[in-house]
Amino acid sequence: MDVIVGLGIFFILITAIFIAVAFFLPEWLGITGKKAKEVIESHQAETPNGTDTATSNAKPLPPTDH
């Protein structure tokens, strides 16, 4: 009985910690928060017409003979 109560308290504690982290630091858990949305919008504003300047100037790889 003591083990069940102990594990129940542990589960509630871990769940509370998870909810707190999800609320205050959503990016740590892969949740897109306000800051991540701001970064995404700023990156989209930097590349007009949806083109990526880092990859558009890349040279194609030579063909390989197998």
C-alpha positions in Angstrom: 0.0 0.0 0.0 2.8 2.4 0.8 4.4 1.7 -2.6 1.2 2.6 -4.4 0.8 5.9 -2.5 4.5 6.7 -3.0 4.3 6.1 -6.8 1.0 8.0 -7.0 2.7 11.0 -5.3 5.7 10.6 -7.6 3.4 10.5 -10.7 1.6 13.7 -9.6 4.9 15.5 -8.9 6.4 14.6 -12.3 3.1 15.5 -14.1 3.1 18.9 -12.3 6.8 19.5 -13.3 6.0 18.6 -16.9 3.0 21.0 -17.0 5.1 23.8 -15.5 7.9 23.3 -18.1 5.4 23.1 -20.9 3.9 26.4 -19.8 7.0 28.4 -19.1 9.6 26.7 -21.5 7.6 25.2 -24.3 10.5 25.0 -26.7 12.3 22.6 -24.5 9.5 20.1 -25.1 9.1 20.7 -28.9 6.1 22.9 -28.4 6.1 26.0 -30.7 5.9 28.9 -28.3 5.6 32.7 -28.9 9.4 33.1 -29.3 9.7 30.3 -31.8 6.8 31.7 -33.8 8.6 35.1 -33.8 11.8 33.5 -35.1 9.9 31.6 -37.9 8.2 34.8 -39.0 11.5 36.7 -39.0 13.2 34.0 -41.1 10.3 34.0 -43.6 10.6 37.8 -43.9 14.4 37.4 -44.8 13.8 35.1 -47.8 11.3 36.6 -50.2 9.4 34.4 -52.7 10.2 31.3 -50.5 13.7 30.9 -51.9 16.5 29.9 -49.6 19.7 31.9 -50.4 21.9 29.3 -48.8 20.9 26.5 -51.1 20.0 28.3 -54.3 23.7 29.1 -55.0 24.9 25.6 -54.3 26.6 23.7 -57.2 25.0 20.3 -58.2 27.0 17.2 -57.4 28.7 15.4 -60.2 27.0 12.1 -61.4 28.4 8.9 -59.9 29.1 5.7 -61.9 27.9 2.6 -60.1 
